[in-house]
Amino acid sequence: MVVLIGLSFILTIGCLFFFKSNAIVDKFISSTQFRRLIYLRDLLREMVSRDMKLRYKRSILGVAWSLINPLVQLLVLQLIFGIVLNLDIPNYSVFLFTGLLVWTWFQSGLFSAAGVIVDNPDLIKRPNFPIAILPIVTVTTHLVHFLLALPILFGFLIFTGVQLTTVILVLPLIILLQFLLTLSLSYFVAAAHVNFRDTQYLLGIILLLGFYLSPIFYNTTVIPEAYHWLYYLNPMVSLIEAYRTILMEGQLPSFMPPIILFVTSVVILILGHTIFTRVSYKFVEEI
């Protein structure tokens, strides 16, 4: 029931947001706020498309490069941990690839968000430009890369004999949860990097530590139970486990961790957006 309600909500918002010709939308579109939403939606779509085109301009392989990186990591880690060290984890290649895709989206989105203000001085200096949309554009662009890689993951699952069940309908909610988490942190790092240019370097170190402190190439069962309370403070632990539970086990993830993560992400998002907005008037001077 929760799944159906969640999916219905997402579909309803999606329909209202994307189909302007609908009679209900026409009724609401007269309001200034809704017109603003339509403008921001179109701007977001245009900027994500622009970002994708610029990123792979004059590239022979194009968007395929976003898939090559996790696949190369998969081969290397599979060789080290799956063959050489022979970790006792069933269906290890799928286990590993799931963790890598989830982490790659989080890492790439957050790292790119750190420089999104500094890298777009022309947009920042444009009058009345909604600066707060830039972190959203960055996270959404890397979401597109993640979604493009999902069919490969599904192919891995089917090839290795994993049965995809109706529980997979919950997956959009987990993706939305990761989007909220990444975006909430993006506002902080984007604002911080404007004044402290060491932010991106420091973030690189933190993300490197996060890679090894997240269950990407190992199982959470190797963590001593006495340290679980500390280990699970890392939000990526619950997220990666939720993805694997849905995709590999065909079961619903534990209820409380996603709920706690959702509430925490919303609080951080509100706080981050507020701070970002309050300091944004200084961006033009600093860049």
C-alpha positions in Angstrom: 0.0 0.0 0.0 2.8 2.4 0.9 4.4 1.6 -2.5 1.3 2.3 -4.4 0.6 5.5 -2.6 4.2 6.7 -3.2 4.1 5.8 -6.9 0.7 7.4 -7.3 2.0 10.6 -5.7 5.1 10.6 -8.0 3.0 10.0 -11.1 0.5 12.6 -10.2 3.2 15.3 -9.6 4.9 14.2 -12.8 1.7 14.5 -14.9 1.0 18.0 -13.4 4.6 19.0 -14.0 5.1 17.9 -17.5 1.8 18.0 -19.3 0.9 21.7 -19.4 -2.0 21.1 -21.8 -4.0 19.2 -19.3 -7.2 21.0 -18.1 -6.2 20.7 -14.4 -2.8 22.2 -15.2 -4.4 25.0 -17.2 -6.5 25.9 -14.2 -3.4 26.2 -11.9 -1.1 27.7 -14.5 -2.8 31.1 -14.0 -1.1 31.4 -10.7 2.3 33.1 -10.6 3.9 30.3 -8.5 2.9 27.6 -10.9 4.1 29.6 -13.8 7.4 29.9 -11.9 7.5 26.1 -11.5 6.9 25.6 -15.2 9.7 28.0 -16.0 12.1 26.3 -13.6 11.1 22.9 -15.0 11.9 24.0 -18.5 15.1 25.7 -17.4 16.2 22.5 -15.6 15.5 20.3 -18.6 17.3 22.7 -20.9 20.4 23.0 -18.6 20.7 19.3 -18.1 20.5 18.7 -21.8 23.1 21.5 -22.3 25.4 19.9 -19.7 25.2 16.5 -21.3 26.0 17.9 -24.7 28.9 20.0 -23.5 30.3 17.2 -21.4 30.6 14.8 -24.4 31.2 17.4 -27.2 33.6 16.0 -29.8 33.8 12.7 -27.9 33.6 9.6 -30.0 32.1 7.4 -27.3 29.9 10.1 -25.9 27.7 9.2 -22.9 29.2 5.7 -23.0 32.1 7.1 -21.0 29.8 7.4 -18.0 29.4 3.6 -18.1 33.0 2.7 -18.8 34.3 4.1 -15.5 32.1 1.8 -13.2 32.6 -1.1 -15.6 36.4 -0.8 -15.3 36.2 -0.5 -11.6 34.0 -3.6 -11.6 36.6 -5.6 -13.5 39.5 -4.5 -11.2 37.6 -5.0 -7.9 36.1 -8.3 -9.2 39.6 -9.5 -9.9 41.0 -8.5 -6.5 38.1 -9.3 -4.2 36.2 -11.9 -6.2 39.0 -14.0 -7.6 42.3 -13.3 -5.7 40.9 -12.8 -2.2 37.8 -14.9 -3.0 35.3 -13.1 -0.8 32.4 -15.4 0.2 29.6 -13.2 -1.2 27.0 -14.9 -3.5 26.7 -13.3 -7.0 29.6 -11.0 -6.3 29.7 -9.3 -9.7 26.1 -8.1 -9.3 26.7 -7.3 -5.6 29.7 -5.2 -6.6 28.2 -3.5 -9.6 25.1 -2.4 -7.7 27.3 -0.7 -5.0 29.5 0.9 -7.6 26.6 2.5 -9.6 25.0 3.9 -6.4 28.3 5.3 -5.1 29.3 6.7 -8.5 26.2 8.8 -8.8 26.6 10.1 -5.2 30.3 10.8 -5.6 30.2 12.4 -9.0 27.1 14.5 -8.2 28.6 15.8 -5.0 32.0 16.5 -6.4 30.6 18.3 -9.5 28.3 20.4 -7.3 31.2 21.7 -5.3 32.5 23.6 -8.4 29.1 24.4 -10.0 29.1 28.1 -8.9 32.7 28.8 -9.7 32.5 27.1 -13.1 29.5 29.1 -14.2 30.4 32.8 -13.7 28.4 34.0 -16.7 25.2 32.5 -15.3 25.8 33.8 -11.8 26.2 37.3 -13.1 23.0 37.2 -15.2 20.3 39.3 -13.6 17.4 37.4 -12.0 19.0 34.0 -12.8 17.8 31.4 -10.2 21.2 30.4 -8.9 19.8 27.8 -6.6 18.9 25.6 -9.6 22.6 24.9 -10.4 23.1 22.2 -7.8 19.9 20.6 -8.9 21.1 20.6 -12.5 24.4 18.9 -11.5 22.7 16.2 -9.4 20.1 15.6 -12.1 22.7 15.3 -14.8 24.5 12.5 -12.8 21.1 11.0 -12.1 20.7 10.6 -15.9 24.0 8.8 -16.1 22.8 6.5 -13.3 19.5 5.8 -15.1 21.4 5.0 -18.3 23.5 2.4 -16.5 20.5 0.7 -14.9 19.7 -1.4 -17.9 23.2 -2.9 -17.8 22.6 -3.7 -14.1 19.3 -5.3 -15.0 21.1 -7.3 -17.7 23.6 -8.5 -15.1 20.8 -9.6 -12.8 18.9 -11.5 -15.5 22.1 -13.1 -16.8 23.1 -14.4 -13.4 19.6 -15.8 -12.8 18.3 -13.2 -10.3 14.5 -13.0 -10.6 13.2 -9.4 -10.8 10.0 -9.2 -8.7 7.2 -6.6 -8.3 9.2 -5.2 -5.4 11.3 -3.4 -8.0 8.4 -0.9 -8.1 9.8 0.5 -4.9 13.1 1.4 -6.6 12.0 4.9 -7.8 11.4 5.8 -4.1 14.9 4.7 -3.2 16.3 6.7 -6.2 14.3 9.7 -5.1 15.7 9.3 -1.6 19.3 9.3 -2.9 18.5 12.3 -5.0 17.4 14.2 -1.9 20.4 13.2 0.1 22.9 14.2 -2.7 21.1 17.5 -3.3 20.9 18.4 0.3 24.7 18.0 0.7 25.3 19.7 -2.7 24.0 23.0 -1.5 26.6 23.1 1.4 29.6 22.2 -0.7 28.6 24.5 -3.6 28.3 27.5 -1.2 31.5 26.6 0.7 33.7 26.2 -2.4 33.0 29.8 -3.4 34.8 31.2 -0.4 37.1 28.3 0.4 38.6 26.9 -2.8 40.1 24.0 -0.9 36.6 22.6 -0.4 36.8 20.4 -3.6 40.2 19.0 -2.6 39.0 18.2 0.9 35.8 16.7 -0.5 37.8 14.4 -2.7 39.6 13.0 0.4 36.3 12.6 2.2 34.7 10.8 -0.7 37.8 8.5 -1.0 37.3 7.6 2.7 33.6 7.2 2.1 34.2 4.7 -0.7 36.1 2.4 1.7 33.7 3.1 4.6 30.7 2.1 2.5 29.7 -1.5 1.7 30.6 -1.3 -2.0 33.0 -4.3 -2.4 32.4 -6.0 1.0 29.3 -7.0 3.0 28.2 -5.3 6.2 28.5 -8.6 8.0 32.2 -8.1 8.3 31.7 -5.0 10.5 31.8 -6.0 14.2 28.3 -5.6 15.7 29.7 -3.4 18.5 30.5 -0.8 15.8 27.3 -1.0 13.8 25.9 2.1 15.5 28.9 4.1 14.3 29.1 2.5 10.8 25.4 3.1 10.0 25.9 6.8 10.6 27.1 6.7 7.0 23.9 7.3 5.0 25.3 5.4 2.0 25.2 2.2 4.0 21.4 2.1 4.3 21.0 3.3 0.7 23.3 0.6 -0.8 21.7 -2.1 1.3 18.2 -0.9 0.2 19.2 -1.2 -3.5 20.6 -4.7 -3.0 17.7 -5.9 -1.0 15.2 -4.8 -3.7 17.2 -5.9 -6.7 19.1 -9.0 -5.6 16.8 -10.4 -2.9 13.5 -9.3 -4.3 12.4 -8.1 -0.9 11.4 -4.8 0.7 14.2 -3.1 2.6 14.0 -2.4 6.3 11.4 0.2 6.9 13.0 2.5 9.5 16.5 3.3 7.9 15.0 4.9 4.7 12.4 6.8 6.8 15.1 8.2 9.0 17.3 9.0 6.0 14.4 10.7 4.3 13.6 13.0 7.3 17.3 13.7 7.8 17.8 14.6 4.1 14.8 16.9 4.0 16.0 18.7 7.1 19.5 19.1 5.7 18.1 20.1 2.3 16.0 22.9 3.9 19.0 24.1 6.0 21.4 23.8 3.0 19.1 25.7 0.6 18.5 28.4 3.2 22.2 29.0 3.8 22.9 28.8 0.1 20.3 31.4 -0.6 21.4 33.8 2.1 25.1 33.8 0.9 24.3 33.7 -2.8 24.3 37.5 -3.1 28.1 37.4 -2.4 28.8 34.9 -5.2 29.3 37.6 -7.9 32.0 39.3 -5.8 33.8 36.1 -4.9 34.0 34.5 -8.4 
